[in-house]
């Protein structure tokens, strides 16, 4: 099964192509991870084209798409999910997974930048399954345990070391493995809080 994997939940855009089988897991054929900041919309489509070209695969040859649903910023998630849904019109099934599930493996806690001086977090057991989260908190309040992986900038505020780790193509497919032979569920982004952008307050009437 040829699967295109996408994630735009963090400042690093990830696009990869892998061959998946139940016996051998994910064989990554091509992958790009780009520091993209807020340029997901500008970079995602060219990166997908590059990944497919490197692997020598055309979109109609894909069997499925996997996309990270966050948690992450509103705009970044929207770019990834809308792009995946559009590809689904050609490819077929599109499966969404929690992006934190695709960072690291085994027993761990995962933290990523949630902006506003907060982190997105999740905790995983020895079997790699999520046992708590995803959530969003100040680093000092995040209920992380065991080894922590993700964004190393939060080491001091967490009070424990953080090993650098990011979303990977193999991680996205590993998270999606139980879903690949199931009908796809609706793509529901994990925002966890309201968008940064808010409508302007109602204008007050001007007295004359």
FENHUZI-V931970 format. One record per residue. N is the residue number from 1. SS is DSSP state (~ for helix, > for strand, _ for the rest). OMEGA is omega in whole degrees, 0 to 359 (999 if undefined). Layout:
# FENHUZI-V931970
n & ss & omega
N & SS & OMEGA
N & SS & OMEGA
This chain:
# FENHUZI-V931970
n & ss & omega
1 & _ & 176
2 & > & 185
3 & > & 172
4 & > & 181
5 & > & 182
6 & > & 171
7 & > & 178
8 & _ & 184
9 & _ & 182
10 & _ & 178
11 & _ & 175
12 & > & 178
13 & > & 180
14 & > & 172
15 & > & 182
16 & > & 178
17 & > & 181
18 & > & 172
19 & > & 185
20 & > & 170
21 & > & 179
22 & _ & 183
23 & _ & 187
24 & _ & 180
25 & > & 185
26 & > & 170
27 & > & 185
28 & > & 182
29 & > & 179
30 & > & 181
31 & > & 173
32 & > & 175
33 & > & 187
34 & > & 169
35 & > & 190
36 & _ & 180
37 & _ & 178
38 & _ & 186
39 & _ & 181
40 & ~ & 183
41 & ~ & 181
42 & ~ & 190
43 & ~ & 190
44 & ~ & 183
45 & ~ & 176
46 & ~ & 180
47 & ~ & 176
48 & ~ & 179
49 & ~ & 180
50 & ~ & 180
51 & ~ & 180
52 & ~ & 180
53 & ~ & 179
54 & ~ & 182
55 & ~ & 182
56 & _ & 183
57 & _ & 175
58 & _ & 183
59 & ~ & 181
60 & ~ & 179
61 & ~ & 181
62 & _ & 178
63 & _ & 182
64 & > & 174
65 & > & 173
66 & > & 182
67 & > & 175
68 & > & 182
69 & _ & 183
70 & > & 13
71 & _ & 180
72 & _ & 180
73 & _ & 185
74 & ~ & 186
75 & ~ & 181
76 & ~ & 180
77 & ~ & 182
78 & ~ & 180
79 & ~ & 182
80 & ~ & 184
81 & ~ & 178
82 & ~ & 178
83 & ~ & 179
84 & ~ & 180
85 & ~ & 178
86 & ~ & 177
87 & ~ & 180
88 & ~ & 178
89 & ~ & 179
90 & ~ & 188
91 & ~ & 186
92 & _ & 188
93 & _ & 173
94 & > & 183
95 & > & 178
96 & > & 179
97 & > & 173
98 & _ & 183
99 & ~ & 180
100 & ~ & 179
101 & ~ & 184
102 & ~ & 180
103 & _ & 180
104 & _ & 177
105 & _ & 181
106 & _ & 179
107 & _ & 184
108 & > & 163
109 & > & 181
110 & > & 175
111 & > & 174
112 & > & 183
113 & > & 178
114 & > & 185
115 & > & 182
116 & _ & 180
117 & _ & 179
118 & > & 177
119 & > & 163
120 & > & 184
121 & > & 172
122 & > & 182
123 & > & 185
124 & > & 178
125 & _ & 184
126 & _ & 179
127 & _ & 179
128 & _ & 181
129 & _ & 181
130 & > & 180
131 & > & 177
132 & > & 181
133 & > & 5
134 & > & 178
135 & > & 177
136 & > & 183
137 & > & 166
138 & > & 181
139 & ~ & 181
140 & ~ & 183
141 & ~ & 183
142 & _ & 185
143 & _ & 182
144 & _ & 179
145 & _ & 175
146 & _ & 178
147 & _ & 181
148 & > & 178
149 & > & 178
150 & > & 186
151 & _ & 185
152 & ~ & 181
153 & ~ & 182
154 & ~ & 181
155 & ~ & 184
156 & ~ & 184
157 & ~ & 176
158 & ~ & 181
159 & _ & 178
160 & _ & 182
161 & _ & 177
162 & > & 176
163 & > & 182
164 & > & 178
165 & _ & 180
166 & _ & 174
167 & _ & 177
168 & _ & 176
169 & ~ & 179
170 & ~ & 179
171 & ~ & 178
172 & ~ & 179
173 & ~ & 177
174 & ~ & 179
175 & ~ & 183
176 & ~ & 187
177 & ~ & 181
178 & ~ & 185
179 & ~ & 193
180 & _ & 178
181 & _ & 179
182 & _ & 173
183 & _ & 183
184 & _ & 176
185 & _ & 176
186 & _ & 180
187 & _ & 182
188 & _ & 181
189 & _ & 179
190 & > & 180
191 & _ & 181
192 & _ & 175
193 & _ & 183
194 & _ & 178
195 & _ & 177
196 & _ & 180
197 & _ & 179
198 & _ & 179
199 & _ & 177
200 & _ & 177
201 & _ & 179
202 & _ & 180
203 & _ & 177
204 & _ & 177
205 & _ & 180
206 & _ & 180
207 & _ & 180
208 & _ & 999
